[in-house]
Amino acid sequence: MGKKVLITGGAGFIGSHAAEYYAKKGNKVIAFDNLMRSQIFGYSKKSVEYNWSYLAKYPNIKRVKGDIRDEKKVRDTLGDGVDIIIHAAAQPGIPSSIRQPREDFSINAFGTLNLLENTRNICPNAVFIYCSTNKVYGENVDKISLSELNTRYHYNGLKGISEKMPIDHCGHTPYGVSKYVGDIYVQEYAHIYGMKTAVFRMSCVYGTRQFGFEDQGWAAWFVIATLAGKPITIYGDGKQVRDFLYVDDLIRAYDLFIESDLRHAVFNIGGGPDNTTSLLEFLDFLEKQTGKRAKITFSKWRPSDQKIYISDLTKIIKELGWEPKISSMEGIRRMISWVDGNRKYFN
């Protein structure tokens, strides 16, 4: 017998992949989304609601339009309870969080608390997965000793960022702060109310059906811009390094926690040291794969932009037996192929 799964942010990139994953396993899935992404980023509904329409082909996915800040709508959607909640709904853009910090806090912090509290009252035994971010570590990451190479920055004597990295006493951006408020509340509901919760502090997640913009989803945006002949602005010098994680590997990690005996966990998750790239290196790789190179301009660094972020996967490998299966080269080829086959949404 299948389980009942609620995915908030179900029209988004990660949320829609999670919804599809659990639907294919025979579960009853509720995809919950307020469809605000086009409004936040100023892009057409046709593209940013692609995933919402895509999920309609699954008869065991119920799509519910609603806002996680709306207590009645959340209560009604939970109904008599669910077994699993994957909370992917968020205001995901750093620049938009700086422009509208109240809205950012309202969605990311209050929305998470509202969902947690209603879950506790209706179905406290549900497993609660929170999609957090490496941005909770803020500028502490840049206190690590670095070397500057020709095309990238390099950690001196460190393979990646572990969950022990300090979080306070530094700049974060409002987005980093609001996501950490949700992060710590999810932890607290495990500690004080005994709920089974996991926080996944994600690095650069990418894959098919990702509608990246300059403000959010940079890897997808670079692919889209390259294939569509649009200019790209690099903020900083382009030597920033990130570790790529293909979305299918991420959802598999969620499922491993859900099926595990762990009651609570916080995991850094990304592609790890074997799947890293700088912005400059990524543009070179795209040129080799597509034969095209976007027109590049440089601008000043964005606030609290980490020069390097690479996830230390030691904890998640040990506790969940998880590691990435899809290499960054294979994953990017899949994303290029998908964007190329859906040009009408990007030209």
N, C-alpha and C positions, 0 to 999 in steps of 0.2 A: 504493500500500500504506500502510495507516495505521500510526501510531506507537503505542508502548506508554507510557501515561501513569499515573503514580502521584500521587494526590491525598491528602495526609494531612489529617485533619480533614474528611473527605469528607461527614460528616453535618451539618457546620456550614453557615452561610449562604454564605460565600465559597467554601468547598470544594465544596459541592454545585452551585453555579453553574458553577464551573470544570469539574467532572466532566461536567455536562450539555453544556457548550460543546464539550468535546473528544469526547464521545460522538457528538454531532450531526455532527462533522466526519469520522466514520468511524474513529476510533481505538479501540484497546482500552484501557479505563480501569479502574484499580483504585482504588476509594474505600476508604480506610483510616481507621478511627475507633474509639476505645475507648468511645464512647457515654457519656461521663462528665458531659456538660453538665448533665443533670438533677440529678446528685449535687452538682456544684459550686454551682449556683444555687438548688437546692431547688425546682425546678419539675417538673411532671408529664412523664413520658417521652412521653406522647401528643403533646404539643406540640413538645418539643425534638428528638424523633426523627422528626418529620414529613418532613424532607428525606431521611432514611435510607430511609424507605419510598417516598418519591417517586422515588428513583433506581432502584428495582426494575423500573420499566417499560422500562428500557433494557437490551436483551440483551447489549450490549457493555460494560456496566459490571458489574464484579465487586466485590461489597461484602465487605470483610474486617474483622472485628472484631478490633482489636488496639491495643496501646499503643506509641507511638514510643519509649518507654523500654525496651521489651522487645527485646533484641538479637536473639534467635532469631526472634521473630515478624517483625521488620523484615527480617532476612536471608531468611527463607522467603518473605516477600511480594515482595521484590525478585527472587527466583528467579534466573534467568540474566541479569537486567538489564532496565532500562527505558530509554526515550529521554528522558523528561521527568519531573521531579518538581516539583510545586507544594506547598510545605510550608505549609499553612494550619492545622495542628493547633497548639493553644495553650491555655493558661489565660488567658482574655481579660479578666478582671475586675480592676479596680484595688482595690476594697474587699476582694475575696477574696485578692488577693496580700498585702495588709496583714495579714489574719487568718491566712493560711497561707503564709508566705514560703518555707518549705522545699518545699512542694508546687509552688508557683509556679516556683521555680528548677528543680526536677526536671523539670517538663514543658517549660518554655520554653527553658531553657539546655541541660540535659543531653539532653533529647529531641532537640534540634536537632543537637547534636554526635553523638549516636548515629546519627541518620539520615545525616548527612554522612559519617561514617567508614565506614559500611556501603556507602554509595553509592560512595565512593572505591575501596573494595576490590572491589566487584562490577561497577559500571558507571560508571567515572570519566568517560566521555564524555557522560553524561546532563546535560541542562540542568537546573540547580537554581534554582528561584524561591523566595525567602523572603518571607513576608508579615510585614513589620516594621511599625512604628508611629511616629507623630509623637511619642509619649511618650518616645522615646529622647533627645529634646532637653531634656526636663524643664523646670525653671524658668528655663533660659536664655532661653526665649521671652519670659518676662515682664520681661526686662531691656530690651526694646525700648520706646521712648517711645510712650505711648498717649494718646489723648483719650477722654473719657467723654461720649457723646452720650445722647440721651433713651432709646433702646432698645438701644444696643450700644456696645462699645468699638471704637476705630478706631486703626490704626497711623499714626503720624506719619512720613510720608516713606518708607514701605516698602510694597510691594505684596504681599509674602508671604515665607515662610521658604524659603531655598534650602538645598541640601545642605552649604553651607559653615558653617551655624550650628554653634557649638561644642556639645559634648555633655557634657563633664565639669564639675566644680566647681559643682555645683548639686544640688538635690533632684530625685528622679525618681519615687518610689514603687517598691516591689519589682518591680512589673510592668514599669515602664519600664527597670529595670536588667536583668531577666532577658531581656526581648526584645532589649535591646542586646547582651547576651552572644551570643545567637544570631545577631544581625545581623553582629557583627564576626567571628564564626567563619565565617559564609558568605563574607564578604569574604576571609578568610585562606585558605580552601580554594581560592579562585581564584588568589591570589598565590603560595602555596607549592606547591600540587599541580596548578595549571594547569586546574582545573575551570571550566566555563562557568557562572557564577552571577550572579544579579541580586537585589538587595535593594530592595524597594518599601516605602518608609516612608509608610504610608497615613494619610490623614486620615479624615474621617467617611464611610465607605462604607455605603450603604443600598440597599434594593430589596425586591422581592417575596420571599416565603418567609423573611423575617427575623423571628425571634422575639426581639425586644428585651426586655431587662429593665432595671430601675433601675440595676443594676450595669454593664450593658454593652449597647451598641446603643441609645443614648438616643433617636435620631430615631424608630426603629420603636416604642420603648416609648411615646413621646408620642402616636403615632398610635393604638396599641392602647388606651392608657388613655383617650384622648379618645372613641373609638368605643364602648368597653366601659363607660364611665362610672366609671372608676377614678380615684382621686386621684393627683396628681403632686407630688413634692417637688422643688423647685429648690434645688440646693446653690450658694450664692452669691446674686448679685442678678439672674441671668437675662440679663445683658448679654453673657455669653460668646459669642464668635463662632467658628463653624466653617465650613469649606467642604465642601459635599456632593458626593460622587461616586457616581454610579449604578453598581451592581455590574457591569453589562454592559460599561461603559467600562473598568473595572478589568481584567477578564479579557482584553479586547482589547489592553490595554497589555502584559500578560504575553506574549501570543502574538506581538506585534510584536518583543519582545526575543528570544523563542525563535527566531524566523525571521530575526533580524538577524545581522550579522557581528560584533557586539560580543562580546567574551569575558567582560567583567565590567562591572557598572554598579551604582550606587546612585542611586535616584530618589526624590525626594519626589513623592507623587502624591495628588491630591485634586481637587475641583471647581475650585480656583483662585479668583482674585478675582471672577469673574463668577457664582459659585454659592455665595454666602455667606449665612448667616443667624445671628441671635442666638437664644437660647432664647425670649425674649419675642416676637420677630418670628415665630418658627416657630409659636408658639401662636396668634398672630393669624391666620396663614395657614391653620392647621388649622380655626379657627373659621369662616373665610370659606368653606372648602371643604366642611365637614361640618355647619355650623349648630350645632355643639356646642363647649363649652369645659369642660375638666376642672377640678375643684376644685384650686387651686394652694396649696401652702404653701411657705414658704422656710426653709432651714436653713443652717448655717454652711458655708463653702467646704470642699471636699474637698482633701486634701493634694496639692500640686503641680498643681492644676487650672489649665491655661493660660487666661488671660483671652481671648486670641485665638490661633487657629491657622489660618492660611491658607497653602496650598501655593504656592510659586513654581514654576510649571511650565516655566520657561525651558529647563532642561536636557532634560527629557523630550520637549518639543516639538522641540528641535533634534536630539536624538540618535535618537529613534524616529519622529518625524513624527506623534506622538500628541497629541490634545487631546480633551476631553470632547465628546460629541455630544448627550447627553441632559441637558437643562436641569434644574435642581433643581425647578422648578415642575412640569414634566412627570413627572419621576421620583417626586415625592411623590404626585401624583395617581394614578400606577400603584400605589404602595404602599397608599394609602388604599383603592383599589378592591379590592386583593387581601385586605387585612385585613377589609374589610366583607363580602367573599364567603366568609370563613372564620371567622366569628364563634364557631363552636363551640369553637375552640381557645383563645379568649381570654375568654369570658364566665365 
